């Protein structure tokens, strides 16, 4: 019988405490106490909060600009990129030199190896400047090749230590060529504003196909037969015309050579 009495007493006690809290809250005592507790908790938690904010800024990159290590990392990345570009350039030069040496060994031509100093692709002139000249036996009209025997132009102007190369794609360029179509069709290759090349005045009865190789014909003084020039890309033919025209695409190696060779004809050749 004592158990119900204890429960009743606890109920009365809880009710009394609740009533007291209500009264204290109404008179402003409870809010003051809770405010003090909250302020104390925030005060003690402030260092941990600041540390958390700093960590978040570091993780999200907001503090990278204030960190001196960010500049060091950027500088190192720039150095690595520059070194990578330099190594790629060296690799390209090595590949071109290998191709040049391979051509010279196979064909036995007397040639002067030259580095391209600069180039021009404006409307007036599509050509290159090389670091070899008259002192090296270079003269006007000599063929200039890239890679393994691909003719890309002719020497058009010579100084003692420099020479200018007019590319075959230049509008003023002309070259005697032969089309490897089974008949060895002859023609004159003309440059077209630095973009492509073409062979005009080809008789209608000559059968041409896209992909036919174009080589030097050997009938032009100082330029031997068999140097690769390009590939027939398109044939332009009108039934009422007695002639047809072939558009010729240059090989990719002719676009931006680092090294070229100038073929020096032997006396009497």
C-alpha positions in Angstrom: 0.0 0.0 0.0 3.1 2.3 0.3 3.9 2.2 -3.4 0.9 4.2 -4.6 1.7 6.8 -1.9 5.3 7.2 -3.2 4.1 7.6 -6.8 1.7 10.3 -5.6 4.4 12.1 -3.7 6.7 12.1 -6.8 3.8 13.4 -8.9 3.3 16.2 -6.5 7.0 17.0 -6.4 7.3 17.1 -10.2 4.3 19.4 -10.4 5.7 21.7 -7.8 9.1 21.9 -9.6 7.3 22.7 -12.9 5.3 25.4 -11.3 8.4 26.9 -9.8 10.1 26.9 -13.2 7.1 28.5 -14.8 7.2 31.3 -12.3 11.0 31.8 -12.6 10.6 31.9 -16.4 7.9 34.5 -16.1 10.0 36.7 -13.9 13.0 36.3 -16.2 15.3 34.1 -14.1 15.3 31.1 -16.4 16.1 33.0 -19.6 19.1 34.7 -17.8 20.4 31.3 -16.6 20.0 29.7 -20.0 21.6 32.7 -21.7 24.6 32.4 -19.3 25.0 28.7 -20.0 24.7 29.3 -23.8 27.3 32.1 -23.7 29.6 30.0 -21.7 29.3 27.1 -24.1 30.0 29.4 -27.1 33.0 30.9 -25.3 34.6 27.6 -24.7 33.6 26.3 -28.1 35.1 29.3 -30.0 38.6 27.9 -30.4 37.3 24.7 -31.8 34.9 26.6 -34.1 37.8 28.8 -35.4 39.9 25.7 -36.0 37.1 24.1 -37.9 36.6 27.1 -40.2 40.3 27.3 -40.9 40.3 23.6 -41.8 37.3 24.0 -44.1 38.9 27.0 -45.9 42.1 25.0 -46.4 40.2 22.0 -47.8 38.1 24.1 -50.2 41.0 26.2 -51.4 39.8 29.5 -49.9 43.0 29.9 -48.0 45.4 28.9 -50.8 45.9 32.5 -51.9 47.1 33.4 -48.3 49.4 30.4 -48.2 52.9 31.0 -49.5 53.1 27.3 -50.6 50.4 28.0 -53.3 52.8 30.2 -55.2 55.6 27.6 -54.9 53.3 24.9 -56.3 52.3 27.1 -59.2 55.9 27.9 -60.0 56.8 24.3 -59.9 54.0 23.4 -62.3 55.1 26.1 -64.7 58.6 24.7 -64.6 57.4 21.2 -65.3 55.3 22.3 -68.2 58.2 24.3 -69.7 60.5 21.3 -69.4 57.9 19.0 -71.0 57.6 21.4 -73.9 61.4 21.6 -74.3 61.7 17.8 -74.3 58.9 17.4 -76.9 60.8 19.9 -79.1 64.0 18.0 -78.7 62.2 14.7 -79.6 60.7 16.3 -82.7 64.1 17.6 -83.8 65.7 14.1 -83.3 63.0 12.5 -85.4 63.6 15.0 -88.2 67.3 14.5 -88.1 66.9 10.7 -88.2 64.7 11.1 -91.3 67.3 13.4 -93.0 70.2 11.1 -92.3 68.1 8.1 -93.6 67.4 9.9 -96.8 71.0 10.9 -97.3 72.2 7.3 -96.7 69.8 5.7 -99.1 70.0 8.2 -102.0 73.6 9.4 -101.7 72.7 13.0 -102.6 75.1 15.7 -101.7 73.0 17.9 -99.4 73.5 20.7 -96.9 71.6 20.3 -93.6 70.0 23.5 -92.4 67.8 24.7 -89.5 64.7 26.8 -90.2 65.3 30.2 -88.6 61.9 31.7 -89.4 58.9 31.4 -91.7 56.3 33.6 -93.4 52.8 32.7 -94.5 51.4 36.1 -95.5 49.7 36.8 -98.8 52.9 38.1 -100.4 55.3 35.3 -99.5 55.0 31.7 -98.3 58.4 30.6 -97.4 61.2 29.9 -94.9 64.5 31.4 -93.9 67.3 28.9 -93.2 70.7 29.3 -91.5 72.9 28.3 -94.5 73.9 30.4 -97.5 76.4 30.9 -100.2 79.3 30.0 -97.9 77.8 26.5 -97.7 77.5 26.1 -101.5 73.8 27.1 -101.7 72.6 28.8 -104.9 69.2 29.9 -106.2 66.9 27.3 -107.7 68.2 24.4 -105.7 65.6 22.0 -104.3 64.8 22.0 -100.6 63.5 18.8 -99.0 62.2 17.7 -95.6 62.0 14.3 -94.0 62.9 11.4 -96.3 63.1 13.1 -99.7 59.9 15.2 -99.7 60.5 18.4 -101.8 58.9 21.4 -100.1 60.4 24.3 -102.1 63.3 26.0 -103.9 66.0 28.4 -102.9 64.9 31.8 -104.1 67.4 34.2 -102.5 70.8 33.7 -101.0 73.1 35.5 -98.6 76.4 34.5 -97.2 75.0 32.7 -94.2 71.3 32.8 -94.8 69.0 31.7 -97.6 65.3 32.1 -98.4 63.1 29.2 -99.5 60.0 29.7 -101.5 57.5 26.9 -100.7 55.8 25.0 -103.5 52.4 26.2 -102.2 53.4 29.9 -102.9 51.5 31.4 -105.8 54.8 32.3 -107.6 56.1 28.8 -107.3 56.4 26.5 -110.4 57.8 23.0 -110.6 58.1 20.4 -113.4 56.4 17.2 -112.1 55.2 13.8 -113.1 51.9 12.1 -111.9 52.3 8.4 -111.0 49.1 7.3 -112.7 50.6 4.5 -114.8 51.4 6.9 -117.7 53.8 9.2 -115.9 51.8 12.2 -117.0 53.9 15.4 -117.1 52.8 18.8 -116.0 53.7 22.0 -114.2 52.9 22.3 -110.5 51.7 25.7 -109.4 51.3 27.0 -105.9 47.9 28.3 -104.7 48.1 31.1 -102.1 50.0 28.9 -99.6 47.0 26.6 -99.2 47.6 23.9 -101.8 49.0 23.1 -105.3 47.6 22.3 -108.7 48.6 20.9 -112.1 46.8 22.5 -115.0 46.6 21.8 -118.8 46.5 18.0 -118.4 45.0 16.4 -121.5 41.5 15.0 -121.1 42.6 11.5 -122.2 45.0 11.2 -119.2 43.4 9.1 -116.5 43.9 10.5 -113.0 42.7 9.3 -109.6 42.7 10.8 -106.1 45.7 9.4 -104.3 48.0 9.4 -107.3 51.6 10.3 -106.2 53.2 13.4 -107.6 57.0 13.5 -108.0 59.6 15.7 -109.7 59.9 14.9 -113.4 63.6 15.5 -113.7 63.3 17.7 -116.8 64.0 20.9 -114.8 67.7 21.8 -114.5 69.2 21.1 -111.1 66.3 19.0 -109.8 66.5 15.3 -110.2 63.6 13.0 -110.9 61.8 11.1 -108.1 61.5 13.6 -105.2 58.1 13.2 -103.6 56.0 16.4 -103.9 52.4 15.5 -102.9 49.3 13.5 -103.6 46.4 14.2 -106.1 43.4 15.2 -104.0 40.8 16.2 -106.5 40.4 16.2 -110.3 38.6 19.1 -112.0 37.3 18.2 -115.4 34.7 19.8 -117.7 33.5 17.7 -120.7 33.7 20.7 -123.0 37.3 21.6 -122.1 40.3 19.9 -123.7 42.2 19.9 -120.5 41.7 18.9 -116.8 43.2 20.2 -113.6 44.4 18.2 -110.6 44.5 19.7 -107.1 47.5 18.4 -105.2 47.9 18.2 -101.4 51.3 18.6 -99.8 52.6 16.0 -97.3 52.2 16.9 -93.6 56.0 17.0 -93.1 56.1 20.1 -95.3 53.9 22.2 -92.9 56.3 23.1 -90.1 59.8 21.6 -90.6 62.5 22.3 -88.1 65.3 21.0 -90.3 65.6 20.9 -94.1 68.2 19.8 -96.6 69.3 21.7 -99.7 70.3 19.3 -102.5 73.5 20.4 -104.2 73.8 19.2 -107.7 77.2 17.9 -108.7 79.0 19.7 -111.6 77.7 18.6 -114.9 74.5 17.1 -113.5 
